[in-house]
């Protein structure tokens, strides 16, 4: 394995671990021991906005002509 493959694998493992920690934190914070409900709706709204922004940026980057014309790829 070269250094890029190892770095990519490590980054994937770190992102997966952060996702698991986030799901665990959400589950223990809201589902098992729910607060009074004041923060649940804003938290879900922020999560939806974050997913939309990341998805939009990914779509813009994937559709970029400059990215596809780069001789590196």
N, C-alpha and C positions, 0 to 999 in steps of 0.2 A: 504494500500500500504506500502511496505517496503521501506527502504532507497535506495536500488539498483534500484527499479522501478522508484522512483522519480528522482534519478540522471540520469537514462537513458532517461527518458522523457525530463528532462531539457536539456540534451546534444543534443537530437534530435531537440528540439525547437531552441536552439542556432545555430546549424548547418543549419537548414532551414532558420533562420533569416539572417545568413551570406550569404547564397546562394541568397536570395532575394535582399539583399543589393548589392551583386556583379553583379547580372543581371541588377539592376537599375543603378548602376554606369557605367556598360558597355553601356547600352542603352542611358543614358544621355551624356556620354562622347564621344561615337563613332557614334551612330546611329542618334541622334537628332542634335548634334553639332559636325560634324566630323572635325578632325584636317586636316592638309595638306596631310595626308595619309602616313607619314613617319613611324609612330609607329604602324599602324594597323596590318601589316603583322607580325612583331616581337611579338606583343601581342598575336595574334592568335597562332603563333608557340609555344610560351611559354605555353599557355593554353593546347595545344595538348600534349606537352611533360609532363606537370604536370599530366594530366589525364592518360597518358600511364604509368607513374611511379607509381602513386597511384594504378592503376588497376593491374600492375605487382606485386607490394608488397602485395596487397590483395590476388591475386591468389597464390602467394608463401606461404602466411600465412595460407590460407584455405586448401592448399594441404599438409601442413606439417604433417608428421607422429607423431612428438612429440606433436603437439597441439591436435591431435585426441586421442592419448594414455594417455593424462593427466587424472588422476582419478577424478579431479575436475569436469570435464564435464560428 
